Amino acid sequence: MAGISRRQFAQIISTAGIAGTALVETMFAEVQTSGAISPESIRSFLGFSGMKVQDDQIVGLQTSLERALDNIKRIRDRSVPHSLEPAVMFRVRR
C-alpha cells in the first residue's frame, strides 16, 4: 500500500478553500459522533480540492485527517484569557 506524503496532505488541505472549511466542520462533527471519518466524507473532501487518490491511500488519508482534527480540537479547547496581549515579535531560535 502506497502512503500519502505530508506534502500531498498539505496540498489537499490547502486547496480545499471555503467549501473545505465547511466540510472540515462536518467531518469534525462526524468524528465527535461516530469516532471516525467515513471514506465518503474523504472522497467529498477530495472532490472539493480537485485531488484524486487511489482507494488504498484513503486509509492513510483518513488517519491523517483524524489526527489533524484532533489537533484542531486541542486548539479549540485551550483557554486563553482575553486580557492576554498578542505577541508583537516572533524570534526563531536555532
N, C-alpha and C positions, 0 to 999 in steps of 0.2 A: 504494500500500500504506500503510495507516494504521499508525503505530507505537504502541508501548505506552509510556505515560508512566512516569516514575520513581515517581510516586505509586501508580500501579496496580501496578507491580512490587513496591514495598514492601508494599502491601496483600496481594498474593498470597503473598509470603514470610512475612509476619507471621501470616496466618491459617492457615497450614499446621499449626501445632501440633506435637505429638509425632510423629504419623504422618508429618508432613512432614519431621521431622528424620531419621527412618529412610529416607525416600525421598531426601533430600538425600545421605545417606551412599551410597545405591545409585547415585545419579547421579554422585557423586564417583568411585566405583569405575568406573562406565561411562566417564567421561572419561579415567581413567587407562588403561583397557584399549583403548578404541576411538578416543579423541581427541575425541569429541563426544558430546553428549546427544541421544538419539533423540527424535523427536516423540512417540512412545508414552509415554516417561517423562514428558515435559512434560504430556501430557494426563492421566496418572495424578496428577501433582502438582496440576494444576488441579482434578481431581475431589476430592482431599482438601480443598482450600481452598474449594471451592464456587464457584469462579470459572469463567466460560466466556469464551473469546476466539475470535475468528474465525480461520480457518485461515491467513489471510495475516499474522496477528500472531504466529503460532508461531515464525517465523524470528527476529523481533526479540526475543521472549522467550527463545529458545534462546541467542542471543548474550549477552543479559544474564545468564542463569543460568551460562553458561560463564565469563563474566568474574567473577561472584560466587564461583564455585567456585575459580577461580584465586586470588582474593584470600584465600579461606579456606585454601588450600594454603600460601600465603606465610606466613600467620599461624602455621599448624601447624608449618612448617619452621623457624620462628625459634627460636633457642636462647636461653632466658632462664635465668640461673643461679638455683638455689633459694635462694641467700643474698640475692637482691635483695629489698629491702623494698618493699611496695606503697605507692603514693602515698596520702598521707593527706589531701591537699588538692589540688583542681584549680582553677586560675585560668584564666579566659577572658581572653585578651588581644585587644584590638581595635585 
